[in-house]
């Protein structure tokens, strides 16, 4: 089982690198304002749209940055490949999971997601301040794991039955069925996809670690299956990816472009219920 989540009460603060990923899709400046006001001492800030996405690209609404840009981010953040790293957001949000997946993809296997959000972290007596972090730049070289990444071509092959895998849509059941689509121009889902709403993974403002969650997941997906998860733009699929890995699903990939990338081509087929 992959070590994905940690309670901050179990963290050795002195030896840990911290990444703050607080963000709001409704107010894209909110996370950075919160960071500037107060954050875990020494934490760097990763913005969803400036750091963890390349908004100049067209592969979905939150395209993944190129590897060179990610490498530059890791180095500027003062990271080494074996560093113990804890990533946090406001608790039960998808942004820490997005950062965690990027780090896993790059070979930072000692990175984990804080179960608690920032307010609970403060209450746990973890040191916080509002000082700008100035990490020492490193020359780290990522070790990319392409087995975690699903390209559009891989998804097309899965839809065509040319892989042994299944697709799992992390959006709400209404969006999955095509009954409503508040963001993307075309309602529906990638053909053949199953559905597991990522919101079902949360309880009391953080991720639900109860055994019942694994039972819910296995009602939709068998742990031995090859799974590719997606959502609207690749952000909220990251928590589903993380929870699958936490619960022992070995072969999981993330389609970062997700549904917004899928429908970007005019000939893309979609399903509706």
C-alpha positions in Angstrom: 0.0 0.0 0.0 1.3 3.4 -1.0 1.9 5.8 1.9 -0.4 8.7 0.8 -1.8 10.5 3.8 -0.4 11.6 7.2 -1.7 13.3 10.2 0.4 16.3 11.0 0.6 15.1 14.6 2.9 12.3 13.2 5.2 14.6 11.3 8.8 15.5 12.4 8.6 19.2 11.6 12.4 19.7 11.7 13.1 17.2 8.9 10.1 17.9 6.7 9.7 20.1 3.6 6.3 21.7 3.4 4.2 22.8 0.4 1.2 25.0 0.8 -1.4 24.5 -2.1 -4.4 26.4 -0.8 -6.5 27.7 -3.7 -10.0 28.6 -4.7 -11.5 28.0 -8.2 -13.9 30.8 -7.5 -11.2 33.3 -6.5 -7.8 32.3 -7.9 -5.9 34.9 -5.8 -7.4 33.6 -2.5 -4.8 30.9 -1.8 -1.8 33.1 -2.3 -3.4 35.8 0.0 -3.9 33.2 2.7 -0.3 32.0 2.3 1.1 35.5 2.6 -1.0 36.1 5.7 0.1 32.8 7.4 1.6 29.4 6.5 3.6 26.6 8.0 7.1 28.0 8.7 9.3 27.3 5.8 6.6 26.2 3.4 6.7 27.1 -0.2 3.5 28.0 -2.1 2.4 26.2 -5.2 -0.4 27.9 -7.1 -2.8 25.6 -9.1 -2.7 27.8 -12.2 0.7 29.4 -12.0 2.8 26.4 -10.8 0.8 23.2 -11.2 -0.8 24.0 -14.5 0.3 25.6 -17.8 -2.6 27.8 -18.6 -1.0 28.7 -22.0 -1.6 25.2 -23.3 -4.8 23.8 -24.8 -4.8 20.3 -23.3 -7.8 20.8 -21.1 -8.7 23.5 -18.6 -5.7 22.9 -16.3 -3.0 21.4 -18.5 0.0 19.8 -16.9 3.2 21.9 -17.2 6.0 20.5 -19.4 8.7 18.5 -17.6 11.3 21.3 -17.8 8.9 23.7 -16.1 8.1 21.1 -13.3 11.8 20.5 -12.8 12.4 24.2 -12.4 9.6 24.3 -9.9 11.1 21.5 -7.9 14.5 23.0 -7.9 13.3 26.5 -6.9 11.3 24.9 -4.1 14.5 23.5 -2.6 13.5 19.8 -3.1 15.7 16.8 -3.3 14.3 13.5 -4.5 14.3 11.7 -1.2 13.1 14.6 1.0 10.2 13.9 3.3 7.5 16.3 2.0 4.1 17.2 3.4 1.6 18.9 1.2 -1.4 20.7 2.7 -4.4 22.8 1.6 -7.6 23.9 3.4 -8.5 20.3 4.1 -10.4 17.9 1.9 -9.6 20.0 -1.2 -8.2 18.6 -4.4 -5.1 20.9 -4.6 -2.7 19.0 -2.3 -3.6 15.8 -4.1 -2.7 17.5 -7.4 0.7 18.5 -6.1 1.2 15.0 -4.6 0.4 13.4 -7.9 2.9 15.6 -9.7 5.6 14.7 -7.2 4.8 11.0 -7.5 5.0 11.3 -11.2 8.4 12.9 -10.8 9.8 10.3 -8.4 9.4 12.1 -5.1 8.1 9.0 -3.3 8.4 10.4 0.2 5.8 13.0 -0.4 2.5 12.7 1.5 -0.8 14.6 1.9 -1.7 16.2 5.2 -5.1 14.9 6.4 -5.7 18.2 8.2 -6.3 21.5 6.6 -4.2 24.6 7.5 -6.5 25.7 10.4 -6.2 22.3 12.0 -2.5 22.3 11.4 -2.2 25.5 13.4 -4.1 24.0 16.2 -1.7 21.1 16.2 1.0 23.5 17.3 2.9 23.2 14.0 5.0 26.5 13.7 3.4 29.1 11.4 4.4 32.6 10.2 3.8 35.0 7.4 7.4 35.3 6.3 8.4 34.7 2.7 10.1 31.3 2.2 13.6 31.4 0.7 14.5 27.8 0.0 18.0 26.9 -1.2 17.8 26.0 -4.9 18.7 22.4 -5.7 19.8 20.6 -8.9 17.3 17.7 -8.4 16.7 15.5 -11.4 13.2 14.0 -11.5 12.7 10.3 -12.1 9.6 10.3 -14.2 7.2 7.4 -13.8 5.2 7.2 -17.0 3.1 4.3 -15.6 1.2 7.0 -13.6 0.3 9.1 -16.6 -2.5 8.5 -19.1 -2.1 10.4 -22.4 -5.1 11.2 -24.6 -3.8 8.4 -26.9 -3.9 5.9 -24.0 -7.4 6.9 -23.2 -8.5 6.5 -26.8 -7.0 3.0 -26.8 -8.9 2.2 -23.6 -12.2 3.4 -25.1 -11.4 1.3 -28.1 -10.8 -1.8 -25.9 -7.1 -1.9 -26.8 -6.0 -1.8 -23.2 -7.2 -3.9 -20.3 -8.1 -0.9 -18.2 -11.2 0.9 -17.2 -12.0 4.6 -17.0 -13.4 6.2 -13.9 -15.0 9.6 -13.9 -14.6 11.5 -10.6 -17.3 14.1 -11.3 -20.7 14.2 -9.8 -23.3 11.7 -11.0 -25.3 14.5 -12.7 -22.3 15.6 -14.8 -21.3 12.0 -15.5 -24.8 11.2 -16.8 -24.8 14.4 -18.9 -27.8 15.8 -17.0 -26.0 19.1 -16.3 -22.7 20.6 -17.3 -21.9 23.9 -15.6 -18.4 24.3 -17.0 -17.6 22.4 -20.2 -19.4 23.2 -23.5 -20.5 19.6 -24.1 -22.3 17.5 -21.5 -21.6 13.8 -21.1 -18.7 11.4 -20.3 -15.9 9.6 -22.0 -17.5 6.4 -23.5 -17.4 3.4 -21.3 -16.4 5.3 -18.2 -17.6 4.3 -14.7 -18.4 6.9 -12.0 -17.1 7.6 -8.5 -17.8 11.1 -7.3 -14.7 12.4 -5.5 -16.8 14.3 -3.0 -17.7 10.9 -1.5 -14.1 10.6 -0.3 -14.5 13.4 2.3 -15.8 13.6 5.8 -15.6 16.4 8.4 -13.5 18.6 6.2 -10.8 16.1 5.3 -10.4 12.8 3.6 -12.2 9.8 5.0 -9.8 7.1 6.2 -12.5 4.7 7.3 -12.5 1.2 5.9 -16.0 1.8 4.4 -14.4 4.0 1.7 -12.5 1.0 0.3 -15.7 -1.0 0.3 -17.4 1.8 -1.7 -14.5 2.0 -4.2 -14.5 -1.8 -4.7 -18.2 -1.7 -5.5 -17.2 0.3 -8.6 -13.6 -0.9 -9.4 -11.8 -4.2 -8.7 -8.4 -3.6 -7.0 -6.7 -5.8 -9.7 -8.0 -3.7 -12.6 -5.9 -1.2 -14.5 -7.7 2.1 -13.7 -7.5 5.5 -15.4 -9.2 8.3 -13.5 -10.3 11.6 -14.9 -12.6 14.5 -14.1 -13.4 17.8 -15.8 -9.8 19.3 -15.9 -7.6 16.8 -14.1 -7.8 18.5 -10.6 -10.5 16.7 -8.7 -9.5 13.3 -10.2 -6.2 13.6 -8.2 -7.9 12.9 -4.8 -9.6 9.8 -6.3 -6.2 8.7 -7.6 -4.7 9.2 -4.2 -7.5 7.3 -2.4 -7.2 4.4 -4.8 -3.5 4.2 -4.1 -4.1 4.5 -0.4 -6.5 1.6 -0.5 -4.2 -0.8 -2.3 -5.1 -0.3 -6.0 -1.8 -0.9 -7.7 -2.3 0.1 -11.3 -3.7 3.6 -11.5 -3.2 6.4 -14.0 -4.4 10.0 -14.1 -5.6 11.5 -17.4 -4.5 15.1 -16.6 -6.3 16.6 -19.6 -9.5 14.9 -18.5 -13.0 15.5 -20.0 -12.2 19.1 -21.0 -9.3 17.8 -23.2 -11.4 14.9 -24.5 -14.1 17.1 -26.0 -11.6 19.5 -27.4 -11.4 17.5 -30.6 -14.5 17.8 -32.8 -14.7 14.0 -33.5 -14.6 13.0 -29.9 -17.5 10.7 -28.9 -19.3 11.2 -25.6 -22.0 9.2 -23.8 -25.0 10.3 -21.9 -27.6 8.4 -19.8 
